[in-house]
Each structure stands twice: as structure tokens, then as C-alpha cells.
């Protein structure tokens, strides 16, 4: 995620190996740079490596704090004195966007409490993030969540224990770490998305910036897996937060621009100057050609799936479920779609889940009927079980605040006016709960009774540096909300992280 192979080749790194790959050949003319997580397994592998070194010199970098006893074990193994240096370089997390990070952990809790191994891993990831950003924060957490409190305490313990590492220059307003629980808003990860990055993840899946296109009908060999990274792809960087309609137009412009720059096939290379110009322009052209074919393929596949799965209609009903309060109309809409043969299993289950979460305690709740229809579609019982699991995970009993609070008149008017301007269309009415939470936090109005501080001290000023972490995973819709908050609040910097980045399937 951090480096492309060509970038790292420019730094004269010519061989890439995993420490655990069995049959590596000795190459005594090479120096080795090792970048590792300081796990027990890695230290053990490194000990074996140093007993029989395959390279001339070793520069060892650990992505997090390493214990003295592990360093001692390495020193004892280094009988041939091949280790030039050992350093801690805090990078124990995945940097997804400039303001988003993930730990790539799926399923971090068992029921309502942490899986102990995942709690340790999450604490390490979060403390490495703080060290790499040079922040020693005050911590607030969601009171209704036991996992949030546990994680807050574990992070605090590490800061206390490693106080020398966290001794950064004090800022006027201390940074703030806010720890939240995904179960507070189980709606957001279940919605279809209409901005580029979020939509790609929802329909195709993004895994460490890679997109698997092998299932696309008639796909060419070199496009079976593509990389979408804002770091090295200008078109993606400029379009990741735009909605689907705008991307169509921008792809068209990209194509036309490309056509104009195409080197003429029958171009005569008569002079040395002609050849020189051709050779100089060719890499630019080649790169652009790669960008064009990649995005045309991705957007083409998104369009195909939207049509095949009837997602415009599905999404309209989802938004109605998430944002409006008209039970009988919502129930009718869900029933109507469940009858449609074009509706995929996943989309059918998704609609029933959203309905179950939204109208869980409604007097005329129609959930049993909808579950029967799910079964009647020939679906497996798996999805029926998942519906009740989702309600148990993110239903009324699990939430500390009201996810569907009746919005006051002012907010409703604002929404209505926004709608009139045509900025917010029917497919993007939904705002994740995180948006409201952060908005309150920036204004200094987030209630201490629901989001207490850990320890006696509290912030007197409004926070400027905010790191918000979602146990149970963040989403690209929330990444977009944070991007917009950063843009509209100069002087406030928000970084969003999660144990993973969700789409509906995850």
C-alpha cells in the first residue's frame, strides 16, 4: 500500500523476499533491509536467519515497539555480526487514504467483548499510529460500548508505560482520540454507495488498493487485477469522492484527451529529433493508456452491475428505509422488490436487514412476513440467520444513542432546501451517524455523559487534532464524511481509522 514496485526499484531495491519463504538462495553480495511486525513468530524467524545469514549486512526495522528481551535474543543469534542496525519505525497499520487507516482485521469481537488477540493487535496498531503522527492524545470513548472502554484503557496503559516515546512537544490544544463502536450505526455499512471509491468497494471490493476484475466478462489478461491508489493515479485522486454521474462525464473527457494525444500510427520517424520526441513522449502515453483502460473497465463493470442488479431502484428503497419515517410505504417498497426476479440474494437480505433495524419496535412490524419471503425466494437459511444477527449486533438494545432520532424542524428544512438545489439527490440522502458525532465534537457539544474522557482531565478548548477509531470497522461513506468535514473546517484535522473497511459483504 505504501510503495509501488517501480518506486522501490528506483531506490535500488532489486529483490523482494518474505522472511518465511523456505528456499531462499544465499546472496552474500546483497545488503538486506528487513521491515517486520515485532511478533513472536517474526523474531523467531529472524533469529534463525541471523544464525545462518544469507546476505552480507542486515538493517532491521520493526513497525512497532520491540521488547528488550527480543532484542537480546537477536543479539545472541548474531554471532557473525551481520546486523548493522535495529530500529523502530512506527508503521503498524495500513494507510488507505491520506486521512484514513485500517488494521485489516475482520471479526474483532466475540459477542459483546473483545477477542483477546485482536484487542492486543488493535492496541498495537493504534499506538503505532499515534507514535508515527507524534501525538500523545487525551482519550474519549463511547460509554455504551464495553469494547470501546477496554481499548481506551489499553492504549492509555501503553502511553503510560512508554512515556518516553510519547514525550512530544506539547501543542496548545492537546490532540484527541475518540473511540467508537460500529454497532452504534449498523446501517451505514449496509447501504449501496454512489461515490467512486465507496462504490468500487461495495460492488467489486478493494483489498489493499487492489481490485479483482477476474469475473468481468471478456476481461483481458493484464486487467484481471488493477490497483487504484490516489498516490499514483491522478484520475482516481480527482474522482474518488465524486458521484457516479460525474465520473461518467470525466471518463469521457479522459478518453477524448487520450485520443488527442495518441501518437499518429503512420508518423514518419525521419530525423533523430523525431525519434527522440517519440521516445520521450512514449512513457507518458503508455501510462495514460494504462489509466484510461483501467478506469473505463472499472466504470464499465460498475454500470453493468448497477443495471443487472437493478441497484438504482434498490438504493432508492434503502435510502427511504434509512432516512424517512413512513412505515407502510417502506414495507410496501421492500415487499415489491422482494418479488422481483432481478434482485440478488445479497440485495434481498440487505433490504430486510435495513427494514429490521429501522422498524424493529414498530407496532405493525412486518418482519416475519419478509423473512418468509426471503425463504420463499429459494434463499438459504443463512440470510435469515444473518438478519437476526444484525439486529442483535446493532439493534435498539445495543445502541447507546438513538440512530433514528426524530430530526428537528430546522434540520428537516435544511435537508429540504439542500434537496431543492439538487446537490443531494435521492440516492445520497443518508448521512452516517459519525458525521453528526464529529460535528458535535468540533463544536464542543459532544456530551461527556455519553462520550466520557478517560482519566480526570478534559479539553477546555474545541479539539483541532482528532483521531477517530471505529471498533468493528469503518466505511468509505464515513471516509467521505471526514474528507468533507476536514475541507469545511479549516484548522481542524480529522483522521479516521477502523479495524477494517467494510462493505455489505464484509
PABA-431282 format. One line per 3 residues: number of its first residue (from 1); their letters; for each residue x, y, z of C-alpha. Coordinates in Angstrom, 2 decimals, always signed. Layout:
N
NUM	a	X Y Z | ...
END
This chain:
506
1	xxx	+0.00 +0.00 +0.00 | +2.89 +2.38 +0.71 | +5.18 +1.81 -2.27
4	xxx	+4.73 +0.65 -5.83 | +7.31 -1.83 -7.03 | +8.65 +0.63 -9.60
7	xxx	+9.10 +3.31 -6.92 | +11.07 +0.94 -4.75 | +13.19 -0.18 -7.73
10	xxx	+14.17 +3.46 -8.24 | +15.62 +3.27 -4.72 | +17.86 +0.42 -5.91
13	xxx	+15.99 -2.35 -4.15 | +16.08 -5.24 -6.60 | +14.93 -8.29 -4.73
16	xxx	+11.80 -8.79 -2.61 | +11.57 -11.78 -0.32 | +9.42 -12.86 +2.57
19	xxx	+11.28 -13.86 +5.70 | +9.26 -17.09 +5.88 | +9.79 -18.27 +2.29
22	xxx	+11.69 -21.54 +2.63 | +14.22 -21.89 -0.20 | +15.95 -18.55 -0.47
25	xxx	+19.43 -18.65 -2.00 | +22.38 -17.10 -0.19 | +23.41 -13.85 -1.90
28	xxx	+26.35 -12.53 +0.03 | +26.81 -9.54 -2.31 | +23.45 -8.05 -1.23
31	xxx	+22.51 -5.99 +1.81 | +19.15 -6.80 +3.39 | +16.63 -4.33 +4.75
34	xxx	+14.11 -6.15 +6.93 | +10.78 -4.49 +7.72 | +8.74 -6.58 +10.16
37	xxx	+5.99 -6.52 +12.73 | +7.63 -7.32 +16.11 | +5.67 -10.56 +16.61
40	xxx	+6.98 -13.65 +18.38 | +6.96 -15.58 +15.06 | +8.91 -12.88 +13.22
43	xxx	+11.55 -12.58 +15.93 | +11.96 -16.38 +15.88 | +12.34 -16.40 +12.06
46	xxx	+14.86 -13.58 +12.29 | +16.86 -15.47 +14.94 | +17.11 -18.44 +12.55
49	xxx	+18.07 -16.13 +9.68 | +20.89 -14.50 +11.68 | +22.34 -17.88 +12.73
52	xxx	+22.84 -18.67 +9.02 | +22.82 -15.29 +7.28 | +22.16 -15.28 +3.53
55	xxx	+23.14 -11.65 +2.91 | +26.17 -9.53 +3.81 | +24.58 -6.96 +6.14
58	xxx	+21.16 -6.63 +7.81 | +19.32 -3.37 +8.57 | +16.36 -4.33 +10.74
61	xxx	+13.30 -2.12 +11.12 | +10.37 -3.08 +13.35 | +6.99 -1.50 +12.68
64	xxx	+6.29 -1.08 +16.40 | +7.85 -1.13 +19.86 | +10.01 -4.21 +20.41
67	xxx	+10.80 -5.66 +23.85 | +14.31 -5.68 +25.31 | +14.22 -9.47 +25.64
70	xxx	+13.56 -9.83 +21.88 | +16.48 -7.54 +21.05 | +18.66 -9.65 +23.36
73	xxx	+17.59 -12.86 +21.55 | +18.55 -11.28 +18.20 | +21.91 -10.10 +19.55
76	xxx	+22.71 -13.60 +20.82 | +21.88 -15.11 +17.43 | +24.05 -12.59 +15.56
79	xxx	+27.32 -14.45 +16.08 | +28.69 -13.40 +12.68 | +27.97 -9.74 +13.45
82	xxx	+25.99 -9.05 +10.28 | +23.42 -6.70 +11.86 | +24.26 -3.05 +11.14
85	xxx	+21.26 -1.53 +12.91 | +17.95 -2.22 +14.62 | +15.33 +0.50 +14.67
88	xxx	+11.67 +1.06 +15.45 | +9.85 +2.65 +12.55 | +6.19 +3.03 +13.51
91	xxx	+4.06 +1.84 +10.62 | +1.99 -0.93 +12.14 | -1.20 -0.08 +10.23
94	xxx	-2.41 +0.28 +6.64 | -2.60 +3.86 +5.28 | -5.61 +3.71 +2.97
97	xxx	-6.20 +7.39 +2.08 | -4.38 +10.49 +3.33 | -6.91 +10.67 +6.20
100	xxx	-7.95 +7.00 +6.56 | -6.22 +3.95 +8.04 | -7.18 +0.34 +8.64
103	xxx	-5.78 -2.64 +10.56 | -7.19 -5.23 +8.10 | -8.80 -7.19 +10.95
106	xxx	-12.08 -8.97 +10.34 | -14.25 -10.05 +13.26 | -12.52 -8.44 +16.24
109	xxx	-15.16 -9.21 +18.88 | -16.92 -12.30 +20.18 | -20.41 -11.18 +21.03
112	xxx	-20.10 -8.04 +23.12 | -16.48 -8.45 +24.16 | -13.05 -8.39 +22.56
115	xxx	-11.26 -11.39 +21.17 | -8.08 -11.02 +23.33 | -5.63 -11.46 +20.44
118	xxx	-7.46 -8.84 +18.37 | -7.52 -6.40 +21.30 | -3.72 -6.69 +21.55
121	xxx	-3.32 -6.22 +17.79 | -5.67 -3.20 +17.75 | -3.85 -1.58 +20.69
124	xxx	-0.55 -2.03 +18.85 | -1.92 -0.60 +15.61 | -3.44 +2.41 +17.34
127	xxx	-0.35 +3.21 +19.43 | +1.89 +2.89 +16.34 | -0.37 +5.37 +14.57
130	xxx	-0.07 +7.82 +17.48 | +3.72 +7.44 +17.52 | +4.05 +7.94 +13.76
133	xxx	+1.85 +11.06 +13.89 | +3.69 +12.18 +17.06 | +0.51 +12.56 +19.11
136	xxx	+0.01 +11.96 +22.81 | -3.77 +12.38 +22.95 | -6.49 +12.76 +25.50
139	xxx	-8.88 +9.84 +25.09 | -12.68 +9.78 +24.89 | -14.75 +6.68 +24.29
142	xxx	-18.34 +5.62 +23.73 | -19.77 +4.82 +27.15 | -22.39 +2.35 +25.89
145	xxx	-19.64 +0.10 +24.47 | -17.58 -2.16 +26.72 | -15.03 -2.84 +23.91
148	xxx	-14.50 +0.92 +23.44 | -13.72 +1.35 +27.13 | -11.34 -1.65 +27.13
151	xxx	-9.44 -0.36 +24.09 | -9.20 +3.14 +25.59 | -7.68 +1.68 +28.77
154	xxx	-5.20 -0.49 +26.84 | -3.99 +2.46 +24.73 | -3.63 +4.55 +27.89
157	xxx	-1.56 +1.78 +29.52 | +0.90 +1.73 +26.61 | +1.22 +5.54 +26.69
160	xxx	+1.93 +5.40 +30.43 | +4.42 +2.53 +30.10 | +6.28 +4.01 +27.10
163	xxx	+6.03 +7.59 +28.38 | +9.49 +8.47 +26.97 | +8.38 +7.60 +23.42
166	xxx	+5.23 +9.70 +23.81 | +7.08 +12.74 +25.09 | +6.22 +15.03 +22.16
169	xxx	+6.29 +18.82 +22.05 | +3.04 +19.98 +23.65 | +0.54 +21.73 +21.41
172	xxx	-1.74 +24.46 +22.68 | -4.80 +22.22 +22.33 | -3.95 +18.56 +23.01
175	xxx	-4.91 +16.04 +20.31 | -7.96 +13.87 +20.93 | -8.51 +10.17 +20.32
178	xxx	-12.20 +9.24 +20.09 | -13.02 +5.51 +20.23 | -16.40 +4.40 +18.87
181	xxx	-18.18 +1.11 +18.23 | -19.55 +0.03 +14.85 | -22.67 -1.43 +16.49
184	xxx	-23.83 +2.14 +17.17 | -24.50 +2.51 +13.43 | -25.02 -0.79 +11.63
187	xxx	-26.98 +0.97 +8.86 | -24.08 +2.70 +7.08 | -22.19 -0.46 +6.01
190	xxx	-25.40 -1.97 +4.59 | -26.14 +0.77 +2.05 | -25.27 +0.86 -1.63
193	xxx	-22.85 +3.69 -2.44 | -22.72 +6.20 -5.30 | -19.31 +7.87 -5.00
196	xxx	-16.44 +6.27 -6.91 | -14.22 +4.79 -4.19 | -17.13 +3.65 -1.99
199	xxx	-18.97 +2.20 -4.98 | -15.93 +0.23 -6.17 | -15.55 -1.26 -2.68
202	xxx	-19.26 -2.05 -2.42 | -19.61 -3.75 -5.81 | -16.11 -5.09 -6.58
205	xxx	-14.22 -4.97 -3.26 | -10.98 -3.11 -2.58 | -8.25 -5.10 -0.87
208	xxx	-5.05 -3.11 -0.08 | -5.83 -0.84 -3.07 | -6.24 -3.85 -5.38
211	xxx	-9.44 -4.62 -7.31 | -10.14 -8.12 -8.56 | -11.72 -7.88 -12.03
214	xxx	-11.23 -11.53 -12.99 | -15.01 -12.11 -13.01 | -15.66 -9.37 -15.58
217	xxx	-16.99 -10.90 -18.83 | -14.27 -10.93 -21.54 | -11.61 -9.26 -19.40
220	xxx	-8.07 -9.07 -20.87 | -5.20 -10.71 -19.01 | -3.46 -7.54 -17.85
223	xxx	-6.66 -6.11 -16.32 | -7.58 -9.10 -14.14 | -6.30 -7.26 -11.11
226	xxx	-5.86 -3.49 -11.08 | -4.52 -1.08 -8.49 | -6.48 +2.03 -7.51
229	xxx	-4.27 +4.32 -5.48 | -4.70 +8.07 -5.15 | -0.91 +8.33 -4.66
232	xxx	-0.02 +7.31 -8.21 | -3.25 +7.72 -10.17 | -4.27 +11.30 -10.78
235	xxx	-7.67 +10.46 -12.27 | -8.59 +8.36 -9.23 | -7.34 +11.04 -6.82
238	xxx	-9.57 +13.63 -8.53 | -12.63 +11.42 -8.81 | -12.74 +9.16 -5.74
241	xxx	-15.27 +11.36 -3.90 | -17.40 +12.36 -6.89 | -20.71 +10.71 -7.60
244	xxx	-21.25 +8.21 -10.34 | -22.93 +10.56 -12.81 | -19.96 +12.96 -12.74
247	xxx	-17.46 +10.13 -13.18 | -19.14 +9.07 -16.42 | -18.58 +12.56 -17.82
250	xxx	-14.99 +12.70 -16.59 | -14.17 +9.30 -18.12 | -15.45 +10.60 -21.45
253	xxx	-13.17 +13.65 -21.18 | -10.24 +11.42 -20.24 | -10.88 +9.27 -23.34
256	xxx	-11.08 +12.32 -25.62 | -7.89 +13.77 -24.17 | -6.19 +10.42 -24.73
259	xxx	-7.37 +10.22 -28.34 | -5.90 +13.66 -29.00 | -2.50 +12.68 -27.59
262	xxx	-2.27 +9.37 -29.41 | +0.96 +9.23 -31.41 | -0.02 +9.05 -35.07
265	xxx	+0.37 +5.42 -36.15 | +1.76 +6.38 -39.53 | +4.02 +9.03 -38.03
268	xxx	+7.23 +9.03 -40.02 | +10.29 +8.96 -37.81 | +12.57 +10.65 -40.31
271	xxx	+15.05 +12.56 -38.22 | +16.85 +11.80 -34.99 | +14.73 +14.58 -33.40
274	xxx	+11.50 +12.77 -34.39 | +12.72 +9.58 -32.77 | +13.83 +11.44 -29.67
277	xxx	+10.43 +13.13 -29.31 | +8.65 +9.80 -29.81 | +10.76 +8.03 -27.18
280	xxx	+10.33 +10.91 -24.71 | +6.56 +11.04 -25.08 | +6.03 +7.29 -25.16
283	xxx	+6.21 +6.58 -21.37 | +3.64 +9.37 -20.69 | +1.45 +7.92 -23.41
286	xxx	+1.85 +4.37 -22.12 | +0.98 +5.46 -18.58 | -2.07 +7.36 -19.75
289	xxx	-3.17 +4.42 -21.88 | -2.99 +2.19 -18.78 | -5.01 +4.68 -16.72
292	xxx	-7.68 +5.03 -19.41 | -8.18 +1.30 -19.99 | -8.23 +0.64 -16.22
295	xxx	-10.90 +3.23 -15.37 | -13.00 +2.53 -18.46 | -13.03 -1.16 -17.43
298	xxx	-13.87 -0.43 -13.77 | -16.63 +2.09 -14.57 | -18.00 -0.18 -17.29
301	xxx	-18.24 -3.06 -14.83 | -19.90 -0.85 -12.19 | -22.50 +0.22 -14.79
304	xxx	-23.11 -3.38 -15.79 | -23.68 -4.44 -12.16 | -25.95 -1.47 -11.44
307	xxx	-28.15 -2.44 -14.39 | -28.01 -6.20 -13.81 | -28.88 -5.92 -10.12
310	xxx	-31.37 -3.09 -10.58 | -29.43 -1.07 -8.00 | -30.99 +2.33 -8.70
313	xxx	-34.35 +1.06 -7.56 | -32.83 -0.92 -4.67 | -30.85 +2.09 -3.49
316	xxx	-33.88 +4.36 -3.55 | -35.70 +2.00 -1.17 | -32.61 +1.67 +1.05
319	xxx	-32.39 +5.45 +1.37 | -36.11 +5.58 +2.17 | -35.55 +3.00 +4.93
322	xxx	-32.52 +4.80 +6.34 | -33.75 +8.38 +6.17 | -37.53 +8.57 +6.21
325	xxx	-40.20 +7.60 +8.66 | -43.08 +6.18 +6.69 | -43.54 +2.58 +7.77
328	xxx	-46.31 +1.42 +5.46 | -44.70 +2.90 +2.34 | -41.32 +1.35 +3.27
331	xxx	-42.84 -2.06 +3.90 | -44.67 -1.94 +0.55 | -41.47 -0.97 -1.27
334	xxx	-39.45 -3.79 +0.30 | -42.21 -6.33 -0.48 | -42.42 -5.12 -4.07
337	xxx	-38.67 -5.55 -4.58 | -38.58 -8.97 -2.92 | -40.96 -10.16 -5.66
340	xxx	-38.53 -9.06 -8.38 | -36.55 -11.89 -10.01 | -33.72 -9.42 -10.77
343	xxx	-33.00 -8.85 -7.08 | -29.83 -10.69 -5.97 | -29.73 -12.74 -2.75
346	xxx	-27.42 -10.20 -1.15 | -29.65 -7.24 -2.03 | -32.77 -9.03 -0.80
349	xxx	-31.11 -9.77 +2.56 | -29.72 -6.25 +2.76 | -33.20 -4.69 +2.37
352	xxx	-34.68 -6.96 +5.02 | -31.79 -6.16 +7.39 | -32.29 -2.42 +6.91
355	xxx	-36.02 -2.82 +7.50 | -35.39 -4.93 +10.62 | -33.04 -2.30 +12.09
358	xxx	-35.25 +0.64 +11.16 | -38.65 -0.62 +12.30 | -37.50 -3.06 +14.98
361	xxx	-40.07 -1.88 +17.53 | -42.80 -0.64 +15.24 | -46.30 -1.65 +16.32
364	xxx	-47.15 -3.21 +12.95 | -43.69 -4.64 +12.25 | -43.83 -6.85 +9.15
367	xxx	-40.52 -8.65 +9.66 | -41.87 -12.24 +9.99 | -43.59 -11.89 +6.61
370	xxx	-40.42 -10.51 +4.98 | -38.35 -13.37 +6.40 | -40.85 -15.82 +4.90
373	xxx	-40.46 -14.11 +1.53 | -36.68 -14.35 +1.83 | -37.09 -18.08 +2.37
376	xxx	-39.62 -18.27 -0.47 | -37.03 -16.83 -2.86 | -35.22 -20.14 -2.52
379	xxx	-32.60 -18.42 -0.42 | -30.67 -20.39 +2.12 | -31.44 -20.02 +5.80
382	xxx	-28.07 -18.33 +6.17 | -29.50 -14.93 +5.29 | -32.44 -15.31 +7.67
385	xxx	-29.99 -16.01 +10.48 | -27.93 -13.02 +9.44 | -30.95 -10.72 +9.72
388	xxx	-31.44 -11.56 +13.39 | -27.66 -11.41 +13.97 | -27.55 -7.87 +12.55
391	xxx	-30.41 -6.76 +14.82 | -28.70 -8.32 +17.81 | -25.46 -6.55 +16.84
394	xxx	-26.80 -3.11 +16.01 | -30.41 -3.00 +17.19 | -32.01 -0.75 +19.85
397	xxx	-30.61 -2.76 +22.76 | -27.04 -2.43 +21.52 | -27.09 +1.29 +20.81
400	xxx	-26.26 +4.00 +23.29 | -27.85 +6.83 +21.32 | -30.83 +6.99 +19.02
403	xxx	-29.71 +6.33 +15.48 | -33.07 +7.39 +14.08 | -33.75 +10.43 +16.24
406	xxx	-36.74 +12.43 +15.00 | -34.92 +15.33 +13.33 | -36.00 +18.79 +14.45
409	xxx	-37.84 +21.12 +12.08 | -34.74 +23.19 +11.30 | -32.78 +20.14 +10.18
412	xxx	-35.68 +18.95 +8.04 | -35.97 +22.34 +6.35 | -32.23 +22.37 +5.71
415	xxx	-32.46 +18.93 +4.12 | -35.37 +20.07 +2.02 | -33.57 +23.19 +0.80
418	xxx	-30.48 +21.14 +0.01 | -32.68 +18.79 -1.99 | -34.14 +21.69 -3.96
421	xxx	-30.68 +22.83 -5.01 | -30.26 +19.37 -6.48 | -26.98 +18.81 -4.66
424	xxx	-28.20 +15.90 -2.59 | -30.11 +13.55 -4.79 | -32.42 +10.77 -3.71
427	xxx	-29.56 +8.22 -3.65 | -27.33 +10.14 -1.24 | -29.72 +11.42 +1.42
430	xxx	-28.15 +9.27 +4.11 | -25.54 +10.78 +6.42 | -23.60 +8.36 +8.64
433	xxx	-24.03 +8.83 +12.39 | -20.29 +9.60 +12.54 | -20.91 +12.86 +10.69
436	xxx	-23.20 +14.12 +13.46 | -20.90 +12.84 +16.23 | -17.87 +14.63 +14.77
439	xxx	-19.87 +17.77 +14.05 | -20.90 +17.89 +17.73 | -17.30 +17.20 +18.78
442	xxx	-15.85 +20.03 +16.65 | -18.43 +22.45 +18.08 | -17.59 +21.34 +21.62
445	xxx	-21.11 +19.96 +22.14 | -20.44 +16.20 +22.36 | -21.94 +15.07 +25.66
448	xxx	-19.46 +13.88 +28.30 | -22.22 +11.70 +29.72 | -22.25 +9.58 +26.52
451	xxx	-18.60 +10.00 +25.49 | -16.60 +10.40 +28.72 | -12.90 +11.21 +28.96
454	xxx	-10.55 +8.54 +30.25 | -8.90 +9.98 +33.34 | -9.54 +13.21 +35.24
457	xxx	-8.54 +15.78 +32.59 | -10.89 +17.24 +29.97 | -10.35 +19.54 +26.99
460	xxx	-11.20 +23.15 +27.71 | -10.95 +24.23 +24.06 | -12.51 +22.81 +20.94
463	xxx	-10.36 +20.00 +19.56 | -8.19 +20.62 +16.46 | -6.42 +17.29 +16.00
466	xxx	-8.90 +14.43 +16.09 | -8.23 +10.73 +15.57 | -11.45 +8.74 +15.49
469	xxx	-11.32 +4.94 +15.60 | -14.21 +2.56 +14.89 | -14.06 -0.85 +16.56
472	xxx	-15.69 -3.26 +14.13 | -14.70 -1.35 +11.01 | -15.18 +1.97 +9.20
475	xxx	-16.66 +2.55 +5.71 | -15.77 +4.66 +2.68 | -19.01 +6.61 +3.19
478	xxx	-17.59 +7.72 +6.55 | -14.24 +8.45 +4.89 | -16.11 +10.81 +2.55
481	xxx	-17.85 +12.49 +5.51 | -14.47 +13.04 +7.22 | -12.96 +14.36 +3.96
484	xxx	-15.79 +16.92 +3.74 | -15.51 +17.89 +7.43 | -11.77 +18.48 +7.00
487	xxx	-12.47 +20.64 +3.97 | -15.21 +22.72 +5.58 | -13.48 +23.24 +8.97
490	xxx	-10.09 +24.89 +8.39 | -7.85 +24.38 +11.41 | -9.43 +21.02 +12.25
493	xxx	-7.68 +17.83 +11.16 | -9.54 +14.53 +11.45 | -8.06 +11.09 +10.80
496	xxx	-10.44 +8.12 +10.58 | -9.44 +4.55 +11.32 | -11.11 +1.21 +11.80
499	xxx	-10.29 -2.42 +12.48 | -11.23 -2.92 +8.79 | -13.01 -1.06 +5.96
502	xxx	-16.44 -2.56 +5.40 | -18.75 -3.12 +2.52 | -22.03 -5.05 +2.88
505	xx	-20.42 -8.45 +2.25 | -17.72 -7.89 +4.88
END
